[in-house]
C-alpha cells in the first residue's frame, strides 16, 4: 500500500518546500527537494516531458480502455465510446469490462474499422485489430490463480510480429467472499478495514499475475507491448515484476504530469502501457473518457 501514498507525500512535501522557500530556509527547502525527487524517481509518479505528437505514419498505434461495461447496459453510450475510439484510430485496441450482453453492440460499431475481433467467451476483455491476430487467447494459467486476467495476441508489424498482452489484473473492489465494495460504498469503520484488507490481499494476487506474464515475456523473441487495467500503480510489486522482465512504463518515459486514469475516490494511474526494448515509443497520452467510463483510456504509438 505504500506506493499509493507516495503521490500525496510528494504533494505535501512540495507544499512544505514552498513554505521553507518563502521563509528563506534554504537548507530545509533543499532537503525536502531531495526527498521529493527521490520519492518521485522511486515511484515514477510525475514524469516531466514535453509531449509532442508528430506524423504517426509507420507507427503501431495501440489503445487500452476499461469501458466499465460489466454491471449495466451500456448500449446508450456505446456510439459515443466507438466515436472516441475511432477518433484516435488505433491499430490495436484492448477493451476491458465488456460483458457478453454489451459486446455484440460494440462489435457492430467497430467492425468496419477493426475487422479482427477476439471472441473468447465470458472473458469480458477483448482485442480489436485492423490486422490479423495470431495465437490470441487467454494466457494459460499454471499458477492456480483464480482469475488470471491476461490475454495475448500476436500482430504483424513491419518485418516482425509484436506480442501484445492485454491485462486486467485483480481489483481491490472484491472481498474474499466476492462481495463488491468500492471506496464510494464505504459506510462505516468495518468497511474501511475490509477495503484496506482487500488492497493488501489483491496486491499480492496482482504480483502473482504479473509473475505469470513475466515468465512468458522472458521466453519470447518478439517485441512486446503490455497494456491494460493493472489496478496498481508504479512502484507496486506487480509493476516492478513486469519491469524486471524487461518492460518499461511508457508514461514514465514520455508522459507529462501525473497521468491519472481514474479519479475517484482519489486520482491514480492504474492503467498502463509497457513495452520491451526492441520497440521505440513515439508518443503516449491519457484520453479523457468524457464521463463514459470510470477510467480514462491510454493511447500510444511505437516504431521498431
C-alpha positions as CSV (number, residue, x, y, z in Angstrom):
1,X,0.0,0.0,0.0
2,X,3.0,2.3,0.4
3,X,3.2,3.2,-3.4
4,X,-0.4,4.5,-3.1
5,X,0.7,7.1,-0.6
6,X,3.8,8.3,-2.4
7,X,2.0,10.9,-4.7
8,X,0.3,12.5,-1.8
9,X,3.6,12.6,0.2
10,X,5.2,14.3,-2.7
11,X,2.4,16.9,-2.8
12,X,2.7,17.5,0.9
13,X,6.5,17.8,0.8
14,X,6.3,20.2,-2.1
15,X,4.0,22.5,-0.1
16,X,6.4,22.3,2.8
17,X,9.2,23.1,0.5
18,X,7.4,26.2,-0.8
19,X,6.9,27.4,2.8
20,X,10.6,27.0,3.5
21,X,11.4,28.9,0.4
22,X,9.1,31.8,1.4
23,X,10.8,31.7,4.9
24,X,14.2,31.6,3.2
25,X,15.1,28.4,5.0
26,X,17.2,27.2,2.1
27,X,18.8,24.2,3.7
28,X,15.4,22.7,4.7
29,X,14.0,23.6,1.3
30,X,16.9,21.8,-0.4
31,X,16.5,18.8,1.9
32,X,12.8,18.4,1.0
33,X,13.6,18.8,-2.7
34,X,16.0,15.9,-2.5
35,X,13.3,13.8,-0.7
36,X,10.7,14.8,-3.4
37,X,13.0,13.9,-6.3
38,X,14.0,10.6,-4.6
39,X,10.4,9.6,-4.0
40,X,9.4,10.6,-7.5
41,X,12.2,8.6,-9.0
42,X,11.4,5.5,-6.9
43,X,7.6,5.5,-7.5
44,X,7.6,7.1,-11.0
45,X,4.8,9.4,-10.2
46,X,5.3,12.7,-12.0
47,X,7.3,12.5,-15.3
48,X,8.0,15.8,-16.9
49,X,8.3,15.6,-20.7
50,X,7.2,18.0,-23.4
51,X,4.6,15.9,-25.2
52,X,4.9,16.3,-28.9
53,X,2.8,14.4,-31.4
54,X,4.1,14.4,-35.0
55,X,3.3,12.3,-38.0
56,X,2.3,8.9,-36.9
57,X,2.7,7.2,-40.2
58,X,4.7,3.9,-39.9
59,X,3.8,3.7,-36.2
60,X,1.9,0.9,-34.4
61,X,-0.9,2.7,-32.6
62,X,-2.4,1.0,-29.6
63,X,-5.1,1.9,-27.1
64,X,-6.2,0.4,-23.8
65,X,-9.7,1.3,-22.5
66,X,-11.6,-0.1,-19.5
67,X,-15.1,0.9,-20.5
68,X,-16.9,-0.1,-17.3
69,X,-19.4,-2.2,-19.1
70,X,-19.9,-5.3,-16.9
71,X,-22.6,-4.4,-14.5
72,X,-25.0,-2.3,-16.7
73,X,-26.5,-2.0,-20.1
74,X,-24.1,0.5,-21.8
75,X,-25.9,0.4,-25.2
76,X,-26.9,4.1,-24.9
77,X,-23.3,5.2,-24.6
78,X,-21.6,2.7,-27.0
79,X,-21.9,5.0,-30.0
80,X,-20.0,7.7,-28.2
81,X,-17.5,5.2,-26.9
82,X,-16.9,4.0,-30.5
83,X,-16.7,7.6,-31.7
84,X,-14.0,8.3,-29.1
85,X,-12.0,5.2,-30.1
86,X,-12.3,5.9,-33.8
87,X,-11.1,9.5,-33.2
88,X,-7.7,8.1,-32.1
89,X,-7.8,5.4,-34.7
90,X,-5.6,2.8,-33.0
91,X,-4.3,-0.3,-34.9
92,X,-4.9,-2.5,-31.9
93,X,-7.4,-1.8,-29.2
94,X,-7.7,-3.7,-25.9
95,X,-11.1,-3.3,-24.1
96,X,-11.7,-4.3,-20.5
97,X,-15.1,-4.9,-18.8
98,X,-17.1,-5.5,-21.9
99,X,-19.8,-8.0,-21.0
100,X,-21.4,-10.6,-23.3
101,X,-24.5,-8.6,-23.3
102,X,-22.8,-5.4,-24.5
103,X,-20.1,-6.9,-26.7
104,X,-22.3,-7.5,-29.8
105,X,-23.3,-3.8,-29.9
106,X,-19.7,-2.7,-29.5
107,X,-18.6,-5.2,-32.2
108,X,-21.2,-3.9,-34.7
109,X,-20.0,-0.3,-34.2
110,X,-16.3,-1.1,-34.6
111,X,-16.2,-4.0,-37.1
112,X,-15.8,-1.8,-40.1
113,X,-12.6,-0.3,-38.7
114,X,-11.5,-3.3,-36.8
115,X,-12.4,-6.4,-38.8
116,X,-10.4,-8.7,-36.5
117,X,-12.1,-9.2,-33.1
118,X,-11.4,-11.8,-30.4
119,X,-14.4,-13.8,-29.2
120,X,-13.2,-15.6,-26.1
121,X,-16.4,-16.4,-24.3
122,X,-17.2,-14.8,-20.9
123,X,-13.8,-13.1,-20.7
124,X,-15.1,-9.5,-20.6
125,X,-11.8,-8.5,-22.1
126,X,-11.0,-8.5,-25.9
127,X,-8.8,-7.2,-28.7
128,X,-9.9,-5.3,-31.7
129,X,-7.4,-5.1,-34.5
130,X,-7.0,-3.8,-38.1
131,X,-4.6,-6.6,-38.9
132,X,-5.0,-10.3,-38.5
133,X,-4.2,-11.6,-34.9
134,X,-2.4,-14.8,-34.4
135,X,-2.2,-17.0,-31.3
136,X,-4.8,-15.0,-29.4
137,X,-6.5,-16.2,-26.3
138,X,-6.3,-16.2,-22.5
139,X,-2.9,-16.8,-21.1
140,X,-2.5,-20.3,-19.8
141,X,-2.8,-20.3,-16.0
142,X,-0.4,-22.8,-14.5
143,X,-0.2,-20.9,-11.1
144,X,-3.8,-21.7,-10.0
145,X,-4.7,-18.0,-9.7
146,X,-8.4,-17.9,-9.5
147,X,-8.9,-15.3,-12.2
148,X,-5.8,-14.7,-14.3
149,X,-6.9,-11.6,-16.3
150,X,-4.2,-11.8,-19.0
151,X,-4.9,-12.2,-22.7
152,X,-2.4,-12.4,-25.5
153,X,-2.3,-11.7,-29.2
154,X,0.3,-11.6,-32.0
155,X,0.1,-9.0,-34.7
156,X,2.3,-8.4,-37.7
157,X,4.2,-5.1,-37.8
158,X,7.0,-4.0,-40.2
159,X,9.2,-7.1,-40.7
160,X,8.4,-8.7,-37.4
161,X,5.5,-9.6,-35.2
162,X,4.6,-8.0,-31.9
163,X,3.3,-9.9,-28.9
164,X,0.6,-7.9,-27.2
165,X,-0.6,-8.7,-23.7
166,X,-3.9,-7.3,-22.6
167,X,-4.2,-7.3,-18.8
168,X,-7.0,-6.8,-16.4
169,X,-5.4,-7.6,-13.0
170,X,-7.3,-8.3,-9.8
171,X,-9.4,-5.5,-8.4
172,X,-9.4,-4.0,-4.9
173,X,-13.2,-3.9,-5.0
174,X,-13.9,-7.5,-4.3
175,X,-13.8,-9.2,-0.9
176,X,-12.7,-12.7,-0.2
177,X,-16.4,-13.8,-0.5
178,X,-16.7,-11.9,-3.8
179,X,-18.8,-9.1,-2.4
180,X,-18.4,-5.8,-4.4
181,X,-17.1,-3.0,-2.2
182,X,-15.8,0.3,-3.7
183,X,-14.5,3.3,-1.8
184,X,-17.7,5.1,-2.7
185,X,-19.8,2.5,-0.9
186,X,-17.8,2.6,2.4
187,X,-20.3,3.4,5.1
188,X,-18.5,2.6,8.4
189,X,-15.3,1.6,10.2
190,X,-15.8,-2.0,9.4
191,X,-16.0,-1.2,5.6
192,X,-12.7,0.8,5.9
193,X,-10.9,-2.2,7.5
194,X,-12.4,-4.6,4.9
195,X,-11.3,-2.4,2.0
196,X,-7.8,-1.9,3.3
197,X,-7.6,-5.7,3.7
198,X,-8.7,-6.1,0.1
199,X,-5.9,-3.8,-1.1
200,X,-3.3,-5.8,0.8
201,X,-4.6,-9.1,-0.4
202,X,-5.1,-8.2,-4.0
203,X,-1.7,-6.5,-4.3
204,X,-0.2,-9.9,-3.6
205,X,-2.5,-11.5,-6.3
206,X,-1.6,-8.9,-8.8
207,X,2.1,-9.6,-8.2
208,X,1.4,-13.3,-8.9
209,X,-0.4,-12.4,-12.1
210,X,2.5,-10.2,-13.2
211,X,4.9,-13.0,-12.5
212,X,3.0,-15.3,-14.8
213,X,3.2,-12.7,-17.6
214,X,6.8,-12.1,-16.9
215,X,7.8,-15.7,-17.4
216,X,6.1,-15.6,-20.9
217,X,7.8,-12.3,-21.8
218,X,11.3,-13.6,-20.9
219,X,10.7,-16.5,-23.3
220,X,9.6,-14.6,-26.4
221,X,11.9,-13.4,-29.2
222,X,9.5,-10.8,-30.4
223,X,8.9,-7.2,-29.3
224,X,6.3,-7.0,-26.6
225,X,3.6,-4.5,-25.7
226,X,1.7,-5.0,-22.5
227,X,-1.4,-2.8,-21.8
228,X,-4.5,-2.7,-19.7
229,X,-6.0,-2.0,-16.3
230,X,-3.4,-3.3,-13.9
231,X,-5.3,-2.0,-10.9
232,X,-2.0,-0.9,-9.5
233,X,0.5,2.0,-9.6
234,X,4.1,2.3,-10.5
235,X,6.3,1.3,-7.6
236,X,3.9,-1.6,-6.8
237,X,5.1,-5.2,-6.7
238,X,3.1,-6.0,-9.8
239,X,4.6,-3.2,-11.9
240,X,8.1,-3.8,-10.6
241,X,7.8,-7.5,-11.5
242,X,7.0,-6.6,-15.1
243,X,9.9,-4.1,-15.2
244,X,12.3,-6.8,-14.1
245,X,11.0,-8.9,-17.1
246,X,12.4,-6.1,-19.3
247,X,9.4,-3.9,-19.8
248,X,9.4,-0.1,-19.5
249,X,6.4,2.0,-18.4
250,X,5.6,4.2,-21.4
251,X,4.1,7.1,-19.3
252,X,7.3,7.5,-17.3
253,X,9.4,7.6,-20.5
254,X,7.3,10.1,-22.4
255,X,4.3,11.2,-20.4
256,X,3.8,14.6,-18.9
257,X,2.4,15.1,-15.4
258,X,0.6,12.7,-13.1
259,X,-1.4,11.0,-15.9
260,X,-4.2,9.7,-13.6
261,X,-6.6,7.3,-15.3
262,X,-9.1,7.0,-12.5
263,X,-10.3,10.0,-10.4
264,X,-12.5,8.6,-7.6
265,X,-12.0,8.5,-4.7
266,X,-8.6,9.8,-5.5
267,X,-6.7,10.2,-8.8
268,X,-4.3,7.3,-9.6
269,X,-2.7,6.0,-12.7
270,X,-3.7,2.3,-12.6
271,X,-3.9,1.8,-16.4
272,X,-0.6,1.2,-18.1
273,X,1.1,0.7,-21.4
274,X,4.5,-1.0,-21.1
275,X,7.0,-2.1,-23.8
276,X,10.2,-4.1,-24.4
277,X,13.5,-2.5,-25.5
278,X,13.0,-3.8,-29.1
279,X,10.4,-1.0,-29.6
280,X,10.7,2.8,-29.5
281,X,8.0,4.9,-28.0
282,X,6.9,7.8,-30.2
283,X,4.0,9.2,-28.2
284,X,1.7,8.4,-25.3
285,X,-1.3,10.3,-23.8
286,X,-4.2,9.8,-21.5
287,X,-7.5,10.0,-23.4
288,X,-10.3,11.7,-21.4
289,X,-13.3,9.3,-21.4
290,X,-15.6,12.3,-21.1
291,X,-17.6,10.6,-18.4
292,X,-18.4,7.5,-20.5
293,X,-16.4,5.3,-18.1
294,X,-14.8,5.5,-14.6
295,X,-11.5,5.0,-16.4
296,X,-9.7,7.2,-18.9
297,X,-8.1,5.4,-21.8
298,X,-4.4,5.3,-22.8
299,X,-3.1,5.7,-26.3
300,X,0.5,5.2,-27.5
301,X,2.5,5.0,-30.7
302,X,5.5,2.7,-31.3
303,X,8.1,2.1,-34.0
304,X,10.6,-0.7,-34.4
